[in-house]
Amino acid sequence: MSSFFDHLGLGFGVAFSAINLLVAAIGSFIGTIVGVLPGLGPINAVAMLVPIAFAMKLPPETALILLAAVYVGAEYGGRITSILLNVPGEAAAVMTTLDGYPMARQGLASVALSLSAWASFVGSMIATFGILALAPILAKWAIAFGPAEYFVLMVFAFAALTSLLGEQPVKGILAAMLGLAISTVGVDSNSGVYRYSFDLPNLADGIDFVVVVIGLFAIAEMLQMLENLLSGNSIEVPKGTRKMFNFAELCKTGWTTIRASVVGFFIGILPGAGASVASAVAYANEKKMIEGKDPEAKFGKGDVRGLAAPEAANNAAATGSFIPMLTLGVPGSGTTAVMMGALTLYNITPGPVLFDTQPQIVWGLIASLFIANVMLFLMNVPMVQIFAAMLRVPPWLLVPGILAISFIGVYAINGTTFDLVLMVVIGIVGYFLRKFEVPMAPLVLGVVLGDMMEQNLRRALSMTNGDIGILFESKLSIGLWIAAALVGIVPPLMRKMRKKVVTAPAN
């Protein structure tokens, strides 16, 4: 125990140096701005800063603190446009739009922004404490996940998807199938065969997730706003009277925030799962759990718990993704993969030996995560009024501004006009899907999980020459199959039983 506190003291000694405090503050601010800009995302921001940090000859621990602060800051910032404009700043903020945007349209933009900042703070802090306490144990647990276990985990995520299907499950299933179809476009990585690319070279690598998200949300939302303007319907948002969430809302979201943080943290530990999966699973679980107990829950219409769950989960997952990077030398997410590349520039190899050979890097990073989270919370909460003022920008200025930012963000991915055209086409399709009340969340989850699900299934089957028994061999797989079955079957049965109880006296 004394060695633990010695290491923690070493970490805070590194993090509290003047240069590292300044770097953490700068990284937090840059990350927040990056999160606001649709399409840019933490991966691009970290990738752009790596050569800058190396060229400035920053010490490795300082460079890692800068990149980590940008990463966590982007997870905070992604919620801002999700709540205010229904445009996710980055992929993990997609689920935040479901309840955050309705709150903003009800004049509760400042409440939603401040509450989401609090949920993000709690999620990141719980995950940071988790890194401190459980890193070595969880590293061994994470390595137990092979291709078969990952595939069953994706099945569990789709089972949890049933809570996102709403009152019209057929439309929800259709949306999920569309998402899965989009994920199959491009060259098959195993056989090299082109699939659904229509002989277009630009589709050889598939359809980028950012193109899909910005098309479905930004473009479709702008078309909806234009329709309202042309039809003479007011799209003005009522001016909010409150600047912060109140104590009742804090208590109402308390257990949701904690549960979602724990779920996000454990999903974040799994290499490749990511914050997008964590936020979707956490939201689905909370929706399923709360709607079964609280008939007045309004998930999808501005429920504060529907806002807190994905924000806590995606920030916890982002922080949790540092565990496989530090302990196993395996990137927990795309962003941590870039950070590992940054360490190789300094001839440092992440892994178990790093704790012994370079303790100042590991513990300095962990301590800086505490500091960066406090900075981000103190930075974001006072600025909620400034962010909320975005809603008072006249539509004739707001619509082209959002479109310009969205086009720049998409163009920056591959530098092709094809992506811009594809984004507009997807946006038009998304606009009509909204007209037919097809939910967007299952579609997005299908895009996120489809490729991972397929790749892990094929890897698992290739290990056994096609024998599907590998999907049921390990205790972990069996446990996940049981959990998926329970999540998919039990809630509908309970709803039917409740209906029978309610109708029984009338008969």
Secondary structure, 3 states (H helix, E strand, C coil): CHHHHHHHHHHHHHHCCHHHHHHHHHHHHHHHHHHHCCCCHHHHHHHHHHHHHHHCCCCHHHHHHHHHHHHHHHHHHHHHHHHHHCCCCCHHHCCCHHHHHHHHHCCCHHHHHHHHHHHHHHHHHHHHHHHHHHHHHHHHHHHCCCHHHHHHHHHHHHHHHHHHCCCCHHHHHHHHHHHHHHHCCEECCCCCCEECCCCCHHHCCCCCHHHHHHHHHHHHHHHHHHHHHHCCCCCCCCCCCCCCCCHHHHHHHHHHHHHHHHHHHHHHHCCCCHHHHHHHHHHHHHHHHHHHHCCCCCCCCCCHHHHHHHHHHHHHHHHHCHHHHHHHCCCCCHHHHHHHHHHHHCCCCCCCCHHHHCHHHHHHHHHHHHHHHHHHHHHHHHHHHHHHHHHHCCHHHHHHHHHHHHHHHHHHHHCCHHHHHHHHHHHHHHHHHHHCCCCHHHHHHHHHHHHHHHHHHHHHHHHCCCCHHHHHCCHHHHHHHHHHHHHHHHHHHHHHHHHHHHHCCCC
